[in-house]
Amino acid sequence: MKPKCRRRRCSNCKQLFFPDPRNRYHQRFCSDTACQKASKTTSQQRWRTKSENQYYWSGRERVEKVRAWRRRHPQYWKGAAKQGAVALQDDCLAQQRSPEVVKAGLAT
């Protein structure tokens, strides 16, 4: 017999919700869009406060890596609109319908 999944109070909106059974021990936010944004913000803040992540985006090797990427992709900053972006789908023309012919014997 499966154990019942208890409801939990969302850390953002304070509403009760059923956590996903696969994450029931550590899910703290409901599936509402605003609550998911709050979850992301909280997660990012927790990541940034760790001492090993304090200087993750800085340092000589990181700067050189970014500069090399920018040299390899000079058109990136100009944007897709200015480069003549190609549509992902072709425009479809509406098919012309032929007029239906009603046979005299079938009409009621």
N, C-alpha and C positions, 0 to 999 in steps of 0.2 A: 504494500500500500504506500502511495506517495505521501510524503509529509505536506501539509498545507502550507502555502506561502502566505505569511502574515502581511497585512498592510503596513505601510510605512508612511511617515509624514515627510513631505518634500521640504528640503532645506530652504527653498526659495519662496514658494507660495503657501507653504504650511498645510496644503491639502493632503488627504490620505490617498495613497495609490498602491497598486500591487506591483512590486518590483519584478523585473524579468527574472524568471527562475534560474537562469544561468549566472546572474549577477546579484542574487538576492542578498548576499552578505555585505556588499559594498556599494550598492546603488543608493544614492542619497537624493537624487532629483527625479521628478516625474518627467513624462515625455512632452510636456507643453513646450512650445518654442521658446518662450521667455525663460523658462527654467533650464532648458538646454544651453542657452546663451550664458546664463549665470553659472552653470556647471563648467563650461569651457573657461570662463573668466577665472573661476576659483582654481581650476586645474593649472592654468597658466601662471597664476600668482604663486601657487605652491611650488611649481617647477623653478620659477625665477628666484625664489628665496633660498633654494639649496646652495650651499657654498660652492660646490663643483660647477654650478651653472652661472655663477655671477659674471664671469668674463667669457661666456660661451661665444658671443658675437664679436668680441674684440681680440686684438692681437695681430702681430705682423703676418702670420701665415694665413689668417682669415682674410685680411685686407688684400693680400696678394691673390688669394683664390678668387675673390670677387672681381678684382681688376682683370684677371685673366678671363673670367667668364664674360665680362663686359666687352673685352676685345674680340672674343669669339662671336658675340651676338650684338653687333653694332646697331642693327635695325630694330631691336626689341623695344626700345623706348619710344620709337616713332608711332607705335600702335598699329593694330591690324587694319583700322579704317583707312589710314593713309597709304598702306601698302597694297591696297586693292584686294581686300579680303574676298575669298571665294566662298560662296554659299555652300553649306553642307549638303543641301538637297537642291536638285534642279526644280525649276518651276514647271509644274505640269499644266498643260492646257486642258481645259474642260473638253470632254469628248462630246461630239455632236450626237444627239439621239435622233434616230430615224423615226419618222412618224409611224405610229402603229396602224396596221391595216386590220380593220374589223371585218371578219367574214360575215356575210349576211345570215348564214345558217346558225352561227354561234351567238349572235346577239339576242338578248332576251328582253 
